[in-house]
Amino acid sequence: MTGDVAWVVGRSHQGRGYATEAAAAMIAWLRDHDVQSVTASIHPDNRASTRVASHLGVEPTGVLDDDGEETRTLPADRG
């Protein structure tokens, strides 16, 4: 089973770790429910989301979708 994660944080609340905390909690929930494959789609120019993904271990694949977002994956042994 595959789960997709995403995060959106209002500008006035960015930089406080909310996206990282929320995405980490969602990944933990997915893992607790036997979801082995976790993906995220992040635009390469979105440095904040790229940092969140990197912090969580969600790795770039080099594959871009039709919207120009890169598919990132979390290895099954992480998260």
C-alpha positions as CSV (number, residue, x, y, z in Angstrom):
1,M,0.0,0.0,0.0
2,T,1.2,3.5,-0.8
3,G,0.5,6.7,1.1
4,D,1.1,10.3,-0.1
5,V,2.0,13.1,2.3
6,A,1.8,16.8,1.7
7,W,2.0,19.9,3.9
8,V,0.9,23.5,3.6
9,V,1.6,26.1,6.3
10,G,0.5,29.7,6.2
11,R,3.4,32.2,5.8
12,S,2.9,33.7,9.3
13,H,3.5,30.2,10.8
14,Q,6.4,29.0,8.6
15,G,9.8,28.3,10.0
16,R,8.5,27.0,13.3
17,G,8.7,23.2,12.5
18,Y,5.0,22.7,12.1
19,A,5.2,21.1,8.7
20,T,8.0,18.7,9.9
21,E,6.1,17.8,13.0
22,A,2.8,17.2,11.1
23,A,4.4,15.3,8.3
24,A,6.4,13.1,10.7
25,A,3.1,12.3,12.6
26,M,1.4,11.4,9.4
27,I,4.2,9.2,8.3
28,A,4.2,7.4,11.7
29,W,0.4,6.9,11.4
30,L,0.8,5.5,7.9
31,R,3.5,3.1,9.1
32,D,1.3,2.0,12.0
33,H,-1.3,1.2,9.4
34,D,1.0,-1.0,7.3
35,V,1.7,1.5,4.6
36,Q,5.1,0.7,3.3
37,S,5.6,3.1,0.5
38,V,5.4,6.8,1.3
39,T,5.7,9.5,-1.4
40,A,5.6,13.3,-1.6
41,S,5.5,15.6,-4.6
42,I,7.6,18.8,-4.2
43,H,8.4,21.5,-6.7
44,P,12.2,21.8,-6.9
45,D,12.0,25.5,-6.3
46,N,10.2,25.1,-3.0
47,R,13.2,25.2,-0.7
48,A,11.2,25.1,2.5
49,S,9.4,21.9,1.5
50,T,12.6,20.4,0.2
51,R,14.2,20.9,3.6
52,V,11.2,19.4,5.4
53,A,11.4,16.3,3.1
54,S,15.1,16.0,3.6
55,H,14.7,16.3,7.4
56,L,12.2,13.4,7.3
57,G,14.3,11.3,5.1
58,V,12.0,11.6,2.1
59,E,14.5,11.3,-0.8
60,P,14.4,12.7,-4.3
61,T,13.9,10.4,-7.2
62,G,14.7,12.7,-10.1
63,V,11.3,12.1,-11.6
64,L,9.2,15.1,-12.4
65,D,5.4,15.0,-12.8
66,D,3.4,17.0,-15.3
67,D,3.2,19.9,-12.9
68,G,7.0,20.0,-12.6
69,E,7.0,18.6,-9.0
70,E,9.6,16.0,-8.1
71,T,8.4,12.7,-6.7
72,R,10.2,11.9,-3.5
73,T,10.0,8.6,-1.6
74,L,10.7,7.5,2.0
75,P,12.5,4.2,2.1
76,A,10.6,1.4,3.8
77,D,13.1,1.1,6.6
78,R,12.7,4.8,7.6
79,G,10.0,6.8,9.2
